[in-house]
Amino acid sequence: MSDFQIYLGLGFDHITDPNGYDHILFVVALCAIYAFRDWKKVLVLITAFTLGHSVTLALATLKLITYRSDIIELLIPITIFATAVANFSDTSTGESKSPKLRYIFAACFGLIHGMGFSNYLRSLLGEQESIVMPLFSFNVGLELGQLVIVAIALGIASLFIEIIKLKRLTWNHLISGIVAGMALSLILNNELFRTLMGLPVE
């Protein structure tokens, strides 16, 4: 197996790993107001997120930017919570009231998630001299995994909306509420958050 295939697989496994479900939650939150027939809108939205996290993944992995990992670990669930809560303002037809703003937020939140991805990739690279190929293949793996998550999320949404005839607004509120609750739990149990709030750290 080539290095390309190895890092592609690692990228795919990282974003689809149920044990590190924060990135999965974010993608689900992005897709919550859509069904399969809205795939073009979702493609634009996911592309905006991809552009954002690709930039910081590259910059951080190449050590062109530095940051505190504990801050990123707190910001990631905050982006999930904010996205899920924002879904409650969208219409029952699945149309965002401000689609351009939604794309901008997806790209900006992608910048934060990219730094989260880079933590894992840098731990894999160690002192490896050339990181361009691993960086590229890892990112491709991330995108493939992301597309799988999107396809599953839209497929389930279409099952409930198109076949079971659940109202889109009800589906949106149900999924967004679940995601928001899970994200809030991640925030409240985050070590940095608890330290800042003067709460005991487990």
C-alpha positions in Angstrom: 0.0 0.0 0.0 1.4 3.4 -1.0 1.8 6.3 1.4 -1.0 8.1 -0.5 -3.4 5.3 0.2 -2.3 5.1 3.9 -2.8 8.8 4.6 -6.0 8.9 2.5 -7.4 6.1 4.7 -6.2 7.9 7.8 -8.1 11.0 6.8 -11.2 9.1 6.0 -11.1 7.2 9.2 -10.4 10.3 11.3 -13.5 12.2 10.2 -15.8 9.2 10.2 -14.6 7.8 13.6 -17.6 7.6 15.9 -15.2 8.1 18.9 -14.3 11.6 17.6 -17.8 12.5 16.6 -17.5 16.3 16.9 -16.8 16.8 13.1 -19.6 14.4 12.2 -22.0 16.5 14.4 -20.9 19.7 12.5 -21.6 18.2 9.1 -24.9 16.9 10.3 -25.8 20.4 11.6 -24.9 21.9 8.3 -27.2 19.5 6.4 -30.1 19.5 8.9 -32.3 21.9 6.9 -31.8 19.9 3.6 -33.0 16.7 1.9 -31.4 14.8 -1.0 -33.2 17.0 -3.6 -31.3 20.0 -2.2 -27.9 18.4 -3.0 -26.7 21.4 -5.1 -27.2 23.7 -2.2 -25.5 21.3 0.2 -22.6 20.9 -2.3 -22.0 24.7 -2.2 -22.2 24.7 1.6 -19.8 21.8 2.1 -17.4 23.3 -0.4 -17.3 26.5 1.7 -16.5 24.4 4.8 -13.9 22.4 2.8 -12.2 25.6 1.6 -12.0 26.8 5.2 -10.6 23.7 6.8 -8.2 23.0 3.9 -6.5 26.4 4.4 -5.8 26.0 8.1 -5.1 22.3 7.8 -2.3 23.2 5.4 -1.0 26.2 7.2 -1.0 24.5 10.6 0.5 21.3 9.4 3.3 23.3 7.6 3.8 25.2 10.9 3.0 28.5 9.2 0.5 29.3 12.0 0.4 28.4 15.6 -2.4 28.2 18.1 -3.4 26.7 21.5 -4.9 23.3 21.0 -7.1 23.7 24.1 -8.7 26.8 22.6 -9.5 24.9 19.4 -10.9 22.0 21.3 -13.4 24.4 22.9 -14.2 26.4 19.8 -15.1 23.3 17.7 -18.2 22.3 19.8 -19.1 26.0 20.0 -19.2 26.1 16.2 -21.4 23.0 16.2 -23.8 24.5 18.8 -24.0 27.8 16.9 -24.7 26.1 13.6 -27.4 23.9 15.1 -29.1 26.8 16.9 -29.0 28.9 13.8 -31.0 26.2 12.0 -34.0 27.1 14.1 -34.3 30.4 12.2 -34.7 28.7 8.8 -38.0 28.3 7.0 -40.1 25.2 6.8 -39.2 24.8 3.1 -35.6 24.2 3.8 -34.5 27.6 2.6 -32.0 29.6 4.6 -33.2 33.1 5.3 -29.6 34.3 4.6 -27.8 31.6 2.4 -24.8 33.8 1.7 -24.2 34.4 5.4 -24.6 30.6 6.0 -21.8 29.9 3.5 -19.6 32.5 5.1 -20.1 31.0 8.5 -19.4 27.5 7.1 -16.1 28.7 5.7 -15.1 30.5 8.8 -16.0 27.6 11.1 -14.1 25.4 8.6 -10.9 27.4 9.5 -11.4 26.3 13.1 -12.0 22.6 12.2 -8.9 22.6 10.0 -6.8 23.4 13.0 -8.4 20.5 14.8 -7.6 18.2 11.9 -4.0 19.3 11.8 -3.4 18.2 15.4 -4.1 14.6 14.4 -2.1 14.8 11.2 1.0 16.4 12.8 1.0 13.6 15.4 1.1 11.1 12.5 3.8 12.8 10.6 6.4 13.1 13.4 9.7 14.3 11.9 8.9 13.3 8.4 10.7 15.6 6.0 8.3 15.9 3.1 4.7 16.5 4.2 3.1 17.8 1.0 1.9 14.4 -0.2 0.7 13.2 3.2 -1.1 16.6 3.6 -2.8 16.3 0.2 -3.8 12.6 0.6 -5.1 13.1 4.2 -7.2 16.0 3.0 -8.6 13.9 0.2 -9.5 11.3 2.7 -11.2 13.9 4.9 -13.4 15.0 1.9 -14.3 11.5 1.0 -15.4 10.8 4.5 -17.3 14.0 4.6 -19.2 13.2 1.5 -20.2 9.8 3.0 -21.5 11.6 6.1 -23.4 14.1 3.9 -24.9 11.3 1.8 -26.1 9.4 4.9 -27.5 12.5 6.5 -29.4 13.5 3.4 -30.6 10.0 2.8 -32.1 9.7 6.3 -33.6 13.2 5.9 -35.2 12.2 2.6 -36.6 9.0 4.1 -38.4 10.9 6.8 -39.4 13.9 4.7 -40.2 12.4 1.3 -41.5 8.9 2.4 -42.7 9.1 6.0 -43.9 12.7 5.2 -42.5 14.3 8.3 -42.6 18.1 8.0 -39.3 19.6 7.1 -39.5 22.1 10.0 -40.1 19.2 12.4 -37.2 17.3 11.1 -34.9 20.3 11.2 -35.9 21.1 14.8 -35.5 17.5 15.8 -32.0 17.0 14.4 -30.8 20.5 15.2 -32.0 20.1 18.8 -30.2 16.8 19.2 -27.0 18.1 17.8 -27.2 21.3 19.9 -27.7 19.2 23.0 -24.7 17.0 22.3 -22.6 20.0 21.4 -23.6 21.8 24.6 -22.5 18.7 26.6 -19.1 18.8 24.9 -18.8 22.5 25.8 -19.8 22.0 29.4 -17.4 19.1 29.8 -14.5 20.8 28.1 -11.5 21.2 30.4 -10.7 24.8 29.3 -14.4 25.9 29.7 -14.6 24.4 33.1 -11.4 26.1 34.1 -12.6 29.5 32.8 -15.9 29.0 34.7 -14.2 28.0 37.9 -15.7 24.6 37.8 -14.0 21.4 39.0 -12.1 19.6 36.2 -12.6 15.8 36.2 
